[in-house]
Amino acid sequence: MDDLTQLRAVEIGEYIVENRTTVRVAAKVFGISKSTVHKDVTERLKIYSPDLCRRVKKILEKIEAKLNA
């Protein structure tokens, strides 16, 4: 993976953490598909920034729990 992919994954992860938002919203903000955002924050962040990946996962789980409540 190239540096731009790494940078994008980290930027998206930081955006989700800072704004406590969904994959769908992040995809719209960054102008990319939900699938790409999901892959960036679940697979690529594990490699580039494991701590950020854990924080993103916690936020997305909380959002999902609220939606399913």
N, CA, C and O atoms as a CHARMM CRD file, in Angstrom:
* protein
*
  276
    1    1 MET  N      0.83600  -1.17900   0.00000 PROA 1      0.00000
    2    1 MET  CA     0.00000   0.00000   0.00000 PROA 1      0.00000
    3    1 MET  C      0.87900   1.23800   0.00000 PROA 1      0.00000
    4    1 MET  O      1.95700   1.26300   0.59400 PROA 1      0.00000
    5    2 ASP  N      0.40000   2.24100  -0.66700 PROA 2      0.00000
    6    2 ASP  CA     1.21500   3.44600  -0.79400 PROA 2      0.00000
    7    2 ASP  C      0.96700   4.42600   0.35300 PROA 2      0.00000
    8    2 ASP  O      0.08600   4.22800   1.19000 PROA 2      0.00000
    9    3 ASP  N      1.76500   5.47800   0.36000 PROA 3      0.00000
   10    3 ASP  CA     1.67800   6.47700   1.42500 PROA 3      0.00000
   11    3 ASP  C      0.33200   7.20100   1.43700 PROA 3      0.00000
   12    3 ASP  O     -0.17100   7.55300   2.50400 PROA 3      0.00000
   13    4 LEU  N     -0.25400   7.42500   0.25800 PROA 4      0.00000
   14    4 LEU  CA    -1.55000   8.12000   0.20200 PROA 4      0.00000
   15    4 LEU  C     -2.65800   7.27600   0.82400 PROA 4      0.00000
   16    4 LEU  O     -3.55100   7.80400   1.48700 PROA 4      0.00000
   17    5 THR  N     -2.59600   5.97000   0.60900 PROA 5      0.00000
   18    5 THR  CA    -3.58200   5.07700   1.20900 PROA 5      0.00000
   19    5 THR  C     -3.43100   5.08500   2.72600 PROA 5      0.00000
   20    5 THR  O     -4.42400   5.12800   3.45300 PROA 5      0.00000
   21    6 GLN  N     -2.20700   5.04400   3.19700 PROA 6      0.00000
   22    6 GLN  CA    -1.94700   5.08800   4.63500 PROA 6      0.00000
   23    6 GLN  C     -2.44900   6.40300   5.22300 PROA 6      0.00000
   24    6 GLN  O     -3.11400   6.40800   6.25800 PROA 6      0.00000
   25    7 LEU  N     -2.13800   7.49800   4.57400 PROA 7      0.00000
   26    7 LEU  CA    -2.56400   8.81300   5.05400 PROA 7      0.00000
   27    7 LEU  C     -4.08600   8.90500   5.08500 PROA 7      0.00000
   28    7 LEU  O     -4.66000   9.40500   6.05300 PROA 7      0.00000
   29    8 ARG  N     -4.73700   8.42600   4.03500 PROA 8      0.00000
   30    8 ARG  CA    -6.20000   8.46800   3.97500 PROA 8      0.00000
   31    8 ARG  C     -6.80500   7.64400   5.10400 PROA 8      0.00000
   32    8 ARG  O     -7.74500   8.09600   5.75800 PROA 8      0.00000
   33    9 ALA  N     -6.28800   6.45400   5.34400 PROA 9      0.00000
   34    9 ALA  CA    -6.81800   5.59500   6.40400 PROA 9      0.00000
   35    9 ALA  C     -6.71200   6.28100   7.76300 PROA 9      0.00000
   36    9 ALA  O     -7.64800   6.23500   8.56100 PROA 9      0.00000
   37   10 VAL  N     -5.58900   6.90700   8.02100 PROA 10     0.00000
   38   10 VAL  CA    -5.39300   7.59600   9.29800 PROA 10     0.00000
   39   10 VAL  C     -6.30800   8.81300   9.39500 PROA 10     0.00000
   40   10 VAL  O     -6.90500   9.05600  10.44400 PROA 10     0.00000
   41   11 GLU  N     -6.42200   9.57100   8.32100 PROA 11     0.00000
   42   11 GLU  CA    -7.29900  10.75300   8.33500 PROA 11     0.00000
   43   11 GLU  C     -8.75400  10.36200   8.58100 PROA 11     0.00000
   44   11 GLU  O     -9.45600  11.01800   9.35000 PROA 11     0.00000
   45   12 ILE  N     -9.19800   9.30400   7.93200 PROA 12     0.00000
   46   12 ILE  CA   -10.57400   8.84800   8.12000 PROA 12     0.00000
   47   12 ILE  C    -10.77500   8.36600   9.55200 PROA 12     0.00000
   48   12 ILE  O    -11.78500   8.68100  10.18100 PROA 12     0.00000
   49   13 GLY  N     -9.82700   7.61200  10.06100 PROA 13     0.00000
   50   13 GLY  CA    -9.91300   7.14100  11.44400 PROA 13     0.00000
   51   13 GLY  C     -9.99000   8.29400  12.42300 PROA 13     0.00000
   52   13 GLY  O    -10.80900   8.28200  13.34200 PROA 13     0.00000
   53   14 GLU  N     -9.14400   9.28500  12.23200 PROA 14     0.00000
   54   14 GLU  CA    -9.16100  10.45300  13.11400 PROA 14     0.00000
   55   14 GLU  C    -10.47800  11.21200  12.99900 PROA 14     0.00000
   56   14 GLU  O    -11.00300  11.70400  13.99700 PROA 14     0.00000
   57   15 TYR  N    -11.00800  11.30800  11.79100 PROA 15     0.00000
   58   15 TYR  CA   -12.28400  11.99100  11.58000 PROA 15     0.00000
   59   15 TYR  C    -13.40700  11.27900  12.33800 PROA 15     0.00000
   60   15 TYR  O    -14.22000  11.92100  13.00300 PROA 15     0.00000
   61   16 ILE  N    -13.44500   9.96400  12.23300 PROA 16     0.00000
   62   16 ILE  CA   -14.48800   9.19700  12.91600 PROA 16     0.00000
   63   16 ILE  C    -14.37100   9.36000  14.42800 PROA 16     0.00000
   64   16 ILE  O    -15.38400   9.51300  15.11100 PROA 16     0.00000
   65   17 VAL  N    -13.15600   9.32900  14.95500 PROA 17     0.00000
   66   17 VAL  CA   -12.95400   9.47900  16.39900 PROA 17     0.00000
   67   17 VAL  C    -13.33700  10.88300  16.85700 PROA 17     0.00000
   68   17 VAL  O    -14.04500  11.03800  17.85300 PROA 17     0.00000
   69   18 GLU  N    -12.88500  11.88700  16.15200 PROA 18     0.00000
   70   18 GLU  CA   -13.13600  13.27400  16.55500 PROA 18     0.00000
   71   18 GLU  C    -14.61600  13.64400  16.46600 PROA 18     0.00000
   72   18 GLU  O    -15.12600  14.39000  17.30200 PROA 18     0.00000
   73   19 ASN  N    -15.29800  13.12100  15.45300 PROA 19     0.00000
   74   19 ASN  CA   -16.68700  13.49700  15.21900 PROA 19     0.00000
   75   19 ASN  C    -17.69600  12.44300  15.66100 PROA 19     0.00000
   76   19 ASN  O    -18.90600  12.65800  15.58500 PROA 19     0.00000
   77   20 ARG  N    -17.19000  11.30600  16.11900 PROA 20     0.00000
   78   20 ARG  CA   -18.04700  10.19800  16.55600 PROA 20     0.00000
   79   20 ARG  C    -19.14000   9.94000  15.52300 PROA 20     0.00000
   80   20 ARG  O    -20.33500  10.00300  15.81200 PROA 20     0.00000
   81   21 THR  N    -18.69000   9.65300  14.33100 PROA 21     0.00000
   82   21 THR  CA   -19.60700   9.52200  13.21000 PROA 21     0.00000
   83   21 THR  C    -19.54900   8.13100  12.58900 PROA 21     0.00000
   84   21 THR  O    -18.71900   7.30400  12.96600 PROA 21     0.00000
   85   22 THR  N    -20.42500   7.89000  11.65200 PROA 22     0.00000
   86   22 THR  CA   -20.53800   6.58100  11.01500 PROA 22     0.00000
   87   22 THR  C    -19.64900   6.47000   9.77800 PROA 22     0.00000
   88   22 THR  O    -19.11800   7.45900   9.27300 PROA 22     0.00000
   89   23 VAL  N    -19.50900   5.23900   9.31400 PROA 23     0.00000
   90   23 VAL  CA   -18.78100   4.97500   8.06900 PROA 23     0.00000
   91   23 VAL  C    -19.47400   5.69800   6.91800 PROA 23     0.00000
   92   23 VAL  O    -18.81200   6.24800   6.03800 PROA 23     0.00000
   93   24 ARG  N    -20.78700   5.69400   6.92600 PROA 24     0.00000
   94   24 ARG  CA   -21.55500   6.33900   5.85100 PROA 24     0.00000
   95   24 ARG  C    -21.25800   7.83700   5.77100 PROA 24     0.00000
   96   24 ARG  O    -21.03300   8.37300   4.68600 PROA 24     0.00000
   97   25 VAL  N    -21.25700   8.50300   6.91300 PROA 25     0.00000
   98   25 VAL  CA   -20.97800   9.94300   6.93900 PROA 25     0.00000
   99   25 VAL  C    -19.53800  10.20300   6.50700 PROA 25     0.00000
  100   25 VAL  O    -19.28300  11.11300   5.71800 PROA 25     0.00000
  101   26 ALA  N    -18.60600   9.42000   7.01300 PROA 26     0.00000
  102   26 ALA  CA   -17.20100   9.59900   6.63800 PROA 26     0.00000
  103   26 ALA  C    -17.01500   9.41200   5.13200 PROA 26     0.00000
  104   26 ALA  O    -16.25100  10.14300   4.50200 PROA 26     0.00000
  105   27 ALA  N    -17.70600   8.44500   4.56400 PROA 27     0.00000
  106   27 ALA  CA   -17.61000   8.20700   3.11800 PROA 27     0.00000
  107   27 ALA  C    -18.07400   9.43400   2.33700 PROA 27     0.00000
  108   27 ALA  O    -17.45100   9.81700   1.34800 PROA 27     0.00000
  109   28 LYS  N    -19.16300  10.04300   2.78200 PROA 28     0.00000
  110   28 LYS  CA   -19.66200  11.24400   2.10200 PROA 28     0.00000
  111   28 LYS  C    -18.67800  12.39900   2.23400 PROA 28     0.00000
  112   28 LYS  O    -18.41600  13.11200   1.26600 PROA 28     0.00000
  113   29 VAL  N    -18.13500  12.58100   3.42800 PROA 29     0.00000
  114   29 VAL  CA   -17.20100  13.68400   3.66900 PROA 29     0.00000
  115   29 VAL  C    -15.93900  13.52400   2.82400 PROA 29     0.00000
  116   29 VAL  O    -15.43800  14.50000   2.26700 PROA 29     0.00000
  117   30 PHE  N    -15.42700  12.30300   2.72800 PROA 30     0.00000
  118   30 PHE  CA   -14.18000  12.06900   1.99800 PROA 30     0.00000
  119   30 PHE  C    -14.39900  11.77200   0.52100 PROA 30     0.00000
  120   30 PHE  O    -13.43800  11.66500  -0.24200 PROA 30     0.00000
  121   31 GLY  N    -15.65900  11.63800   0.11500 PROA 31     0.00000
  122   31 GLY  CA   -15.96600  11.41800  -1.29900 PROA 31     0.00000
  123   31 GLY  C    -15.53500  10.06800  -1.81800 PROA 31     0.00000
  124   31 GLY  O    -15.13700   9.93700  -2.97600 PROA 31     0.00000
  125   32 ILE  N    -15.61500   9.05300  -0.95600 PROA 32     0.00000
  126   32 ILE  CA   -15.24800   7.69400  -1.36000 PROA 32     0.00000
  127   32 ILE  C    -16.36300   6.74700  -0.92400 PROA 32     0.00000
  128   32 ILE  O    -17.28800   7.14700  -0.21700 PROA 32     0.00000
  129   33 SER  N    -16.26800   5.49700  -1.34900 PROA 33     0.00000
  130   33 SER  CA   -17.32900   4.53500  -1.03700 PROA 33     0.00000
  131   33 SER  C    -17.28200   4.08000   0.41600 PROA 33     0.00000
  132   33 SER  O    -16.24300   4.14600   1.07200 PROA 33     0.00000
  133   34 LYS  N    -18.42500   3.61900   0.90100 PROA 34     0.00000
  134   34 LYS  CA   -18.50000   3.07200   2.25800 PROA 34     0.00000
  135   34 LYS  C    -17.58300   1.85900   2.38300 PROA 34     0.00000
  136   34 LYS  O    -16.98100   1.63500   3.43300 PROA 34     0.00000
  137   35 SER  N    -17.48100   1.08300   1.31600 PROA 35     0.00000
  138   35 SER  CA   -16.61500  -0.09900   1.33600 PROA 35     0.00000
  139   35 SER  C    -15.15700   0.27800   1.54600 PROA 35     0.00000
  140   35 SER  O    -14.43600  -0.39200   2.28400 PROA 35     0.00000
  141   36 THR  N    -14.72900   1.34500   0.90100 PROA 36     0.00000
  142   36 THR  CA   -13.34900   1.80500   1.05200 PROA 36     0.00000
  143   36 THR  C    -13.10000   2.30700   2.46100 PROA 36     0.00000
  144   36 THR  O    -12.06900   2.00300   3.05900 PROA 36     0.00000
  145   37 VAL  N    -14.04200   3.07700   2.99300 PROA 37     0.00000
  146   37 VAL  CA   -13.89600   3.57400   4.36500 PROA 37     0.00000
  147   37 VAL  C    -13.82100   2.39400   5.32200 PROA 37     0.00000
  148   37 VAL  O    -12.96100   2.35400   6.20200 PROA 37     0.00000
  149   38 HSD  N    -14.71300   1.44500   5.15000 PROA 38     0.00000
  150   38 HSD  CA   -14.73100   0.28300   6.03700 PROA 38     0.00000
  151   38 HSD  C    -13.39700  -0.46700   5.97900 PROA 38     0.00000
  152   38 HSD  O    -12.83700  -0.83400   7.01200 PROA 38     0.00000
  153   39 LYS  N    -12.90100  -0.68800   4.77700 PROA 39     0.00000
  154   39 LYS  CA   -11.62200  -1.39700   4.62300 PROA 39     0.00000
  155   39 LYS  C    -10.48800  -0.59200   5.25300 PROA 39     0.00000
  156   39 LYS  O     -9.61100  -1.15700   5.90600 PROA 39     0.00000
  157   40 ASP  N    -10.50600   0.71900   5.05800 PROA 40     0.00000
  158   40 ASP  CA    -9.46300   1.56800   5.64300 PROA 40     0.00000
  159   40 ASP  C     -9.45200   1.47000   7.16000 PROA 40     0.00000
  160   40 ASP  O     -8.38800   1.32000   7.76100 PROA 40     0.00000
  161   41 VAL  N    -10.62900   1.55300   7.79100 PROA 41     0.00000
  162   41 VAL  CA   -10.65500   1.62300   9.25300 PROA 41     0.00000
  163   41 VAL  C    -10.63000   0.25900   9.93200 PROA 41     0.00000
  164   41 VAL  O    -10.36600   0.18000  11.13100 PROA 41     0.00000
  165   42 THR  N    -10.89900  -0.81600   9.19700 PROA 42     0.00000
  166   42 THR  CA   -10.86500  -2.13800   9.82500 PROA 42     0.00000
  167   42 THR  C     -9.61500  -2.93700   9.47500 PROA 42     0.00000
  168   42 THR  O     -9.11900  -3.69700  10.30600 PROA 42     0.00000
  169   43 GLU  N     -9.11000  -2.78200   8.28200 PROA 43     0.00000
  170   43 GLU  CA    -7.94900  -3.57200   7.86200 PROA 43     0.00000
  171   43 GLU  C     -6.66000  -2.75500   7.83500 PROA 43     0.00000
  172   43 GLU  O     -5.65400  -3.14500   8.42700 PROA 43     0.00000
  173   44 ARG  N     -6.70300  -1.63600   7.15100 PROA 44     0.00000
  174   44 ARG  CA    -5.47100  -0.86100   6.96700 PROA 44     0.00000
  175   44 ARG  C     -4.99000  -0.19500   8.25300 PROA 44     0.00000
  176   44 ARG  O     -3.78800  -0.12100   8.50700 PROA 44     0.00000
  177   45 LEU  N     -5.92500   0.28500   9.05700 PROA 45     0.00000
  178   45 LEU  CA    -5.51900   0.93200  10.31100 PROA 45     0.00000
  179   45 LEU  C     -4.86800  -0.05400  11.27300 PROA 45     0.00000
  180   45 LEU  O     -4.02700   0.34800  12.07700 PROA 45     0.00000
  181   46 LYS  N     -5.23300  -1.33800  11.21300 PROA 46     0.00000
  182   46 LYS  CA    -4.58200  -2.34300  12.05800 PROA 46     0.00000
  183   46 LYS  C     -3.07900  -2.36200  11.81000 PROA 46     0.00000
  184   46 LYS  O     -2.28900  -2.60100  12.72300 PROA 46     0.00000
  185   47 ILE  N     -2.70100  -2.11100  10.57700 PROA 47     0.00000
  186   47 ILE  CA    -1.28600  -2.11800  10.19600 PROA 47     0.00000
  187   47 ILE  C     -0.62600  -0.78900  10.54000 PROA 47     0.00000
  188   47 ILE  O      0.45300  -0.76300  11.13200 PROA 47     0.00000
  189   48 TYR  N     -1.26900   0.30900  10.17100 PROA 48     0.00000
  190   48 TYR  CA    -0.65800   1.63100  10.28300 PROA 48     0.00000
  191   48 TYR  C     -0.77100   2.25500  11.67200 PROA 48     0.00000
  192   48 TYR  O      0.15300   2.92400  12.13500 PROA 48     0.00000
  193   49 SER  N     -1.89400   2.03500  12.32800 PROA 49     0.00000
  194   49 SER  CA    -2.13500   2.67900  13.62200 PROA 49     0.00000
  195   49 SER  C     -3.08700   1.81900  14.45700 PROA 49     0.00000
  196   49 SER  O     -4.28200   2.10500  14.52900 PROA 49     0.00000
  197   50 PRO  N     -2.56100   0.77700  15.08000 PROA 50     0.00000
  198   50 PRO  CA    -3.42200  -0.13600  15.84400 PROA 50     0.00000
  199   50 PRO  C     -4.22500   0.55300  16.95100 PROA 50     0.00000
  200   50 PRO  O     -5.37500   0.18500  17.19100 PROA 50     0.00000
  201   51 ASP  N     -3.64600   1.53700  17.62400 PROA 51     0.00000
  202   51 ASP  CA    -4.36800   2.23400  18.68100 PROA 51     0.00000
  203   51 ASP  C     -5.56700   2.99700  18.11300 PROA 51     0.00000
  204   51 ASP  O     -6.66700   2.93600  18.66300 PROA 51     0.00000
  205   52 LEU  N     -5.34800   3.70600  17.02400 PROA 52     0.00000
  206   52 LEU  CA    -6.43900   4.42800  16.37700 PROA 52     0.00000
  207   52 LEU  C     -7.50600   3.44900  15.89500 PROA 52     0.00000
  208   52 LEU  O     -8.69900   3.73500  15.99100 PROA 52     0.00000
  209   53 CYS  N     -7.09000   2.31700  15.38700 PROA 53     0.00000
  210   53 CYS  CA    -8.02000   1.28700  14.92300 PROA 53     0.00000
  211   53 CYS  C     -8.92100   0.83800  16.06900 PROA 53     0.00000
  212   53 CYS  O    -10.12900   0.69500  15.87600 PROA 53     0.00000
  213   54 ARG  N     -8.36600   0.61500  17.25000 PROA 54     0.00000
  214   54 ARG  CA    -9.16500   0.20800  18.41400 PROA 54     0.00000
  215   54 ARG  C    -10.16800   1.29400  18.80300 PROA 54     0.00000
  216   54 ARG  O    -11.31800   0.99700  19.12700 PROA 54     0.00000
  217   55 ARG  N     -9.72700   2.55000  18.76800 PROA 55     0.00000
  218   55 ARG  CA   -10.63500   3.64900  19.13200 PROA 55     0.00000
  219   55 ARG  C    -11.78500   3.77200  18.13700 PROA 55     0.00000
  220   55 ARG  O    -12.93300   3.98400  18.52800 PROA 55     0.00000
  221   56 VAL  N    -11.47000   3.63800  16.85100 PROA 56     0.00000
  222   56 VAL  CA   -12.51300   3.69400  15.81500 PROA 56     0.00000
  223   56 VAL  C    -13.49700   2.55000  16.01300 PROA 56     0.00000
  224   56 VAL  O    -14.71000   2.74200  15.93100 PROA 56     0.00000
  225   57 LYS  N    -12.97000   1.36200  16.27400 PROA 57     0.00000
  226   57 LYS  CA   -13.83600   0.19800  16.46700 PROA 57     0.00000
  227   57 LYS  C    -14.80300   0.42000  17.62800 PROA 57     0.00000
  228   57 LYS  O    -15.98600   0.09900  17.51500 PROA 57     0.00000
  229   58 LYS  N    -14.31500   0.96100  18.73400 PROA 58     0.00000
  230   58 LYS  CA   -15.17900   1.21700  19.89100 PROA 58     0.00000
  231   58 LYS  C    -16.30200   2.19500  19.53300 PROA 58     0.00000
  232   58 LYS  O    -17.45500   1.99200  19.91400 PROA 58     0.00000
  233   59 ILE  N    -15.96200   3.23700  18.81400 PROA 59     0.00000
  234   59 ILE  CA   -16.97300   4.22900  18.42700 PROA 59     0.00000
  235   59 ILE  C    -18.00700   3.61600  17.50100 PROA 59     0.00000
  236   59 ILE  O    -19.20800   3.81500  17.68800 PROA 59     0.00000
  237   60 LEU  N    -17.55000   2.87400  16.50900 PROA 60     0.00000
  238   60 LEU  CA   -18.49200   2.26200  15.57100 PROA 60     0.00000
  239   60 LEU  C    -19.38800   1.23900  16.27400 PROA 60     0.00000
  240   60 LEU  O    -20.56600   1.11100  15.94000 PROA 60     0.00000
  241   61 GLU  N    -18.83100   0.51200  17.24400 PROA 61     0.00000
  242   61 GLU  CA   -19.64500  -0.42900  18.01600 PROA 61     0.00000
  243   61 GLU  C    -20.70000   0.29000  18.84600 PROA 61     0.00000
  244   61 GLU  O    -21.83800  -0.17100  18.93800 PROA 61     0.00000
  245   62 LYS  N    -20.32700   1.42800  19.45600 PROA 62     0.00000
  246   62 LYS  CA   -21.29500   2.20400  20.24200 PROA 62     0.00000
  247   62 LYS  C    -22.42100   2.71900  19.35400 PROA 62     0.00000
  248   62 LYS  O    -23.59300   2.65900  19.72400 PROA 62     0.00000
  249   63 ILE  N    -22.05600   3.22100  18.18700 PROA 63     0.00000
  250   63 ILE  CA   -23.06100   3.72500  17.24400 PROA 63     0.00000
  251   63 ILE  C    -24.00200   2.60600  16.82900 PROA 63     0.00000
  252   63 ILE  O    -25.21900   2.79200  16.79700 PROA 63     0.00000
  253   64 GLU  N    -23.43600   1.43700  16.51000 PROA 64     0.00000
  254   64 GLU  CA   -24.25200   0.30800  16.09900 PROA 64     0.00000
  255   64 GLU  C    -25.18800  -0.13000  17.22200 PROA 64     0.00000
  256   64 GLU  O    -26.35000  -0.45200  16.97400 PROA 64     0.00000
  257   65 ALA  N    -24.68700  -0.14300  18.45000 PROA 65     0.00000
  258   65 ALA  CA   -25.51200  -0.53100  19.59200 PROA 65     0.00000
  259   65 ALA  C    -26.69800   0.42700  19.76800 PROA 65     0.00000
  260   65 ALA  O    -27.81100  -0.00400  20.06900 PROA 65     0.00000
  261   66 LYS  N    -26.45100   1.71900  19.58000 PROA 66     0.00000
  262   66 LYS  CA   -27.52900   2.69700  19.68200 PROA 66     0.00000
  263   66 LYS  C    -28.57300   2.48400  18.59800 PROA 66     0.00000
  264   66 LYS  O    -29.77200   2.60600  18.84900 PROA 66     0.00000
  265   67 LEU  N    -28.11800   2.16700  17.40000 PROA 67     0.00000
  266   67 LEU  CA   -29.03700   1.96400  16.29300 PROA 67     0.00000
  267   67 LEU  C    -29.87400   0.70700  16.48200 PROA 67     0.00000
  268   67 LEU  O    -31.01700   0.63600  16.03000 PROA 67     0.00000
  269   68 ASN  N    -29.29300  -0.29000  17.15800 PROA 68     0.00000
  270   68 ASN  CA   -29.99900  -1.56000  17.35200 PROA 68     0.00000
  271   68 ASN  C    -30.78800  -1.60900  18.64800 PROA 68     0.00000
  272   68 ASN  O    -31.44100  -2.61000  18.94100 PROA 68     0.00000
  273   69 ALA  N    -30.73200  -0.54300  19.41900 PROA 69     0.00000
  274   69 ALA  CA   -31.44100  -0.53400  20.71800 PROA 69     0.00000
  275   69 ALA  C    -32.91700  -0.28000  20.55300 PROA 69     0.00000
  276   69 ALA  O    -33.65100  -0.24100  21.54000 PROA 69     0.00000
